[in-house]
Amino acid sequence: MDLVREAFHYQSRFAGSTMVFKIDFPVTAEPAFPSLVKDLALLAQTGFRIVIVPGAKEWIDSVLTEYGIRSRYINSENHNSIRITDARAMPFVEMAAFHGAARFMTALSANHCDSVIGNFVRARGLGVLNGQDMEHTGRVEKILVKPIGKVLDLKMAAILPCIGWSASGKPYNVPSGEIALAAAGALGAIKLFIVSAEIPAGQNNVKNLRLTPKEAETILELNKDPGALPDLRLALAASKAGVERVHIINGREEGAVLRELFSNQGAGTMIYTDEYESIRPLETQDIPDILRIMEPLMRQGILIRRSVEDIQEKKEDYWVFGIDGQAHACGALHKWEKQGEIAAIAVDGAYADMGLGSRIVRFLVNQASKESLSRVFVLTTQSHDWFETLGFTESTPETLPEERRKFYNPERNSKVYVLEL
């Protein structure tokens, strides 16, 4: 039921928004490809504005090899490998690029979704790099927003192959990542999906990784190979260009796009610049959610039972950990004289492995320090080991503030743990 609620939440939030999908060519040969296209068609049919930028590198290599043309590359200043496209190769590059785009058009058509492959990219030549004439290799000069908009208004998907044209009609081979980045910025896309066929070693099993641009930069700085993690580099560039959320997902994993789009936990790695997650004051509409989160703990006797009225009465003491506006953890800081009581710590079971409880506690400790309280304490029956890992030490009920001792329940026999500030 929670997943259904999340799906409706995201459907309402993002409906009508533009999303760009940069999809590696090898994904089209994967067993999950028909499901991926079916999901894209479903999104287009339900009001999302879908732009697809198919990668074609591997297919271009194959076609050029078939016709006896050797693929040559040069490293750019940002460490990307760029194909040198000469006049002999260019017709075959165009053929391969449009073949890749046609795979998406055909698959979308099979799912009753119309699409348009268009000359939506204005390009110009790279010229000479490091003494090498790049000939028909180009860069994006302009994304033609108006014609793409007309396609999207008709609930059709727009497909942008890795070819751009100059104002005079000269074709250029342009990297699909550059086109996706430029299209996301020009169209005001709220999301860019990088659907990868090659998840780096060690990342394939990492789920629900949510990064700020600064955290993404740190990962890249720690990697000694400046050309490594190209998807993460593209995602960071898109984030810096103003795309609120950039997602890297495994194109071999069925249903990954929908799970990443319609659930808080997602299915891949996201770089976000908006307020994705935060600890914020409790709002009245959060109360049903935090009671639902606390209910299992109240049944087990870990938390004392609270009602809507109990929480409403001390509403100013409560904080929630929100993910995209929805509460998934909570805690309270009750003030007694010069001491603070940390209470009602609870985490949604589906998010138990994300460390939200400790983040709430650390936040409340910091709040108590800001309010010049001398120490914080907790009363616990079953969680004392966990509080010890957070720096709390055992004390006795006699050390509680006098007013709080009046409400101490000897039958519950809660342990007292304190943290000096």
N, C-alpha and C positions, 0 to 999 in steps of 0.2 A: 504493500500500500504506500509506503514511503517513496518507493521508486516512481509510482504513478504520480504522486504529488509533485515530485521533483520534475518529472517530465512536463506536467502542465505548467509548472512555474517557468521553465525555460522556454516552452512553446510560446507562452504569453509574452515573455521578456524579449525574445529575439525574432518573433514573427515579423516578416516584412523587411528584415535586415539583409544586407548583402554579405555573402560569404564566398571567399575565394579558395579553391582547392587546387593545390599544386600536387600532381600525382605522378610518381615515377613510372616510367614505361614498363619495367618488369612486373609491376603490380597487375598489369592487364593480362598476364599469363598465369596469375595465381588462381586457385580454386575459389578464393573469396571475392574475386573481381565481380562476378554477376551480382552478388549481394551488395557490394559497395555501390555499384551503379543503380541498383534498385533503391537503395537508401537515398542516393542523390536525387533520383526521380521523385521519390516521395516528398523530400524536402521542397523541391521546386513546385510540386503540385499543391502543397499545403501553405504556400505563401512566402517561402524563403527565396531570396534572389541568389541564384547559384551561378558562379563563374568557375569554369574548369580550365586549368592550364596544364595540358598533358606534357610530361617529359618525353623526350624522344632520343636521348643520347645513345642508348644501347642499340636502338633500331637503326639509327643513322650510321653507327659504326658498322653494323651488319650489312646494310645496303652498300655502303662505300667499299667494303671488303669484297662483296660479291662482284662489283664492277671494277675491281682492281685498283681502287683509289686508296692510298694510305692515309689514315687519319693522323693529323698532326695537332699538337696542343702546345700552348704557351701558358706559363703561370702569370697571372695578373698581380698587381700590387697588393690586392687583398687576398692573395694566395689561392684564388680560384683557378682551376684549369680551364682554359678557353680554347675551343676548337678554331683552328685556322681554316677558313672556308674559302677556297679559291674558286675561280670561275668554272672550272671543270666539275668540281664537287657540288656546286650550288643547286643544280637541277635535281640531283639525287637527294640532297638534304631536304629540299622542298617536298619531294615525293614522299620521303620517309616521315617528315613532320605531319603532313596531311593524312598519311595512312594512320599514324598514331591518333590523331584527332578524330578520324572517322570511326575508330574502334569505339570511342565514347558515344558518338552520334548514333551508331547502330545499336549499341547496348541500351542507350536511353530510349530510343524508338521502341525497342522491344518491351519497355516498361511504360509505354504510353506517355512519354515525355518528349516534347519537341525541343529541338536545339538548333543553334546556328553556329557554324564555323565561319568566322569572318576575318576580314583584314582590319582588325581593331587596334593594331599596334603600329604607330608611326615610328620609324627607326632611322638611325644614321650610322654611318660606318665608324668603326673604331680607328681606322687609319693605320698608322705605323706605331707598333708597340715594341720597344727595345730593339729597334732596327728591323722588325719583321712586319711586312705589309699584311694586314689581316684581311684585306680584300672584301669578301662578302660576309665577314663577321661584324655584327653591329651591336648597338646598345639602344635601349628604349629612349625615344625622344618625347613621345606623348602617347597616352592611352586615349582612344577616341570614346569618351564617356557617353556622349549623346546616343550614338547608335547602339552601344551596349545597353544603355538604359531602356531603349525601345524594345529590345529583345526581352529583357527581364520583366518589363511591364506586362508582357504577354504570357508570363509564367513559363517562359522558355529558358533553357540553360544556354549561356553564352560560352563558346569554346574558343580559346585563344591558343593556336599552335605556336611553336617556337620560331615563327617567322614574322619579321616586320618589314614594312615598305617605306622607302623614302617618299618625299613629296612628289618626286618625279616618277615613282613607280619601281624603283630599283629594290630588289629583295635582299634582305639580310637575315642571316642566321643569328638569333638572339637567345641567350640562355633562358630556359623556362623559369628558373628561380628569379631572374631579374624581371621577367614579365609579370610573374605572380606578385612580386614585391611592388612593382609600379602600379599594377591593377588594383591591388588592395588599397594603396594610398589614394589613387585617383578616384576610385569609386566609393571611398569612405566605408570600406568594409569593416564590420565590427569584429570579424574573425578571418584568420588565414589558417587553413589546414595544410600541413605538409604531410602528405601520405607517402611514407617511405617504404621502399622495398628492402632496404638494408639498415636495420636498426643496429647501432654500434654495439660491439661486445660489451656485456655487462649492463646494457640499458634495456634489453629485451624483457627482463623480468621486473623492471622498475615501473610500477603503476602509480598513478595519482601524484606524479611529481609536479609540483606547482612552484614556479620560480619567478622572482622579480627580475627585471633586466640586470640589476647589479649581481644577483646570484648567478645568472647565466654567464655574465662576464667573468666571474670568479672561476667557474668551471672551465671556461675556455683558456683563461690565463694559466691554470694549473696543467693544462694539456700541452706538452712540449712540442707537439707537431702542429704548426700554424695552419696546416691545411686539413686537419682532422675535424670531425664533427661538423660537416658542412650544413646539415639541417639545422643544428642549433645556431650556427652563425647566421643563417638566413632568418631564422625566427627572431634572433636578437635585432637584426637590421630592421625587420618589419615592426618590431615593438618600438624601436627608436624612431621609426617613421610615423608613428601614431596609431598603429593597429592595436586595439585594446587587448586582444587575446590572440595568441598564436599557438597552435596545437601541432605537436609532432606525434603521429600515430603510426602503428605498424599496419601496412597495407595488406599483410597476410592474415590479419586477425579479423574474422567475420564480425560485423556489427560494431566495429570500433568507433566509427564516426558517430553513430547515434548514442553510444554510451558516453563518449566524450562530450557530446553536445547536450544531452538531456539528463545528466546526473552530476551531482557534486563531486563524486569520487573519480569519474572519468575513466579513460582507458589508455592514457598516454602521458606525455609531458606538455605542460602549458606554461608559457611566459605571459604574464599579465601586467598591465600598467594601471588598470582600474582598481577599484576597491573590491577585490575578490573575497578576501577573508579579513575579519577584524573582530576585536573584542569591543563590544559597545554596551551602553546601558540597556537594561531590559525595557522593552516596550510592552504595553498592555496586550497587544496581539500576539506576543511571544509566550504568554502564560500557558495556553494549552499545550504548546510544543514542549516547554521545559517540564511541565507535569508529566507529559508522556515519556520524556527522557528519564525523569526521576522515578517513575512508577516501578520498574524492576528492582531498583535499589531500595525503595520504600517497602516493597513486598518482602525483600530479604532481611529487612531490619538494619541495613547499612545506613540508610537515611531515615530520619523521623518523618512521619507522614505530615504532609502539608496540603492545604486546600487552596483554591483560587483566592479566597479571602485572606489567607495567611500571607501569600506572596504579594497580593495587592497592597496589604497594609505596610509591608516593608519593601515596596517596589524600588525605592531609591537605593537600596543596598545591593540589588542584584545586577549581575552582568551576564551577557551571553556571548558565546563564540559564534559569530555568524559567518556562514559561507554563502555568498551570493544572496545575502539578505535573510537566509533561513537559519534559525537557531539549531546548533548541533551539540552544544555543551553549555554549561552554566555554572555559576558560583555566586556566593554572596559574601559581603564584608560588613558584619554588624559591629557597630562601635559601642564599646563599654568603657566609659571614662577615658583613660589614655591607652587602652588596648583595643585590638581588633580581633573579632572572631571570624575565621574563615569557615564557611558552612555551605551546604547544599551543592557540593561539587559533584557533577554528574555529566556523563558523556554519552551521546547517542551510540548504541551498540555497534552500528555499522561503521563508526569512525573511531573505534576503540584503539586502533593501532597507530593513530596519527599524533599522539602526544598532546591532545587538546586539554586534558585534565591538568597536566603539569603547567601548560602555558597559562591556563586560567589562574592557577595558584600563584605562579610567579607574578602575573599581572596584579592580583589582589595584594600580594606582599608589597609590590611597588606602590600601589595606591595608598596602602597604610603608611608607608614611609613618607610619601608626599604630604600626607595629612598629619605628619609629626607624631604618629603613634609610637609608643615605646617598644611594643612587641605585638605579635599576632599569635593566636592560639587556635587549636582545633580540638573538637571532641569527637572521638572516633571509637567504634567498637570492633571494626574488622580491617581497617585500612592503615593501621599504624606503621607497618613496614614501608608502605609506599610513601607516607609522609616523612619517614626517616631519610629516604633517598633524596628528599627535597630539602634536607637540612634541619628538620624539626627534631627536637629532643624531648624525651618524656618528662613530665612534671606531675603535679598532683592537683586535685580539685581545689585544694586550699589556696592555690596561687591564682585562682580565677578572680576577676574583679568582684567586689562584694555584691553588686547588683546582679551579676550573672550567676553567682553561687546560689542565689535564691531559686533559680530555675533548674539547677542541676538535679537530674533524676537518678537517685542512687540505685533504683531497680534496673535501670539501663546500664549502669556501671561503666560509662564511657571512659576511655583513657584520655588523658589530657596531654597534648603535645604543643610545644611552644617554639617560637623562633624570635630571638631578640633582634631588634632593628637598630 
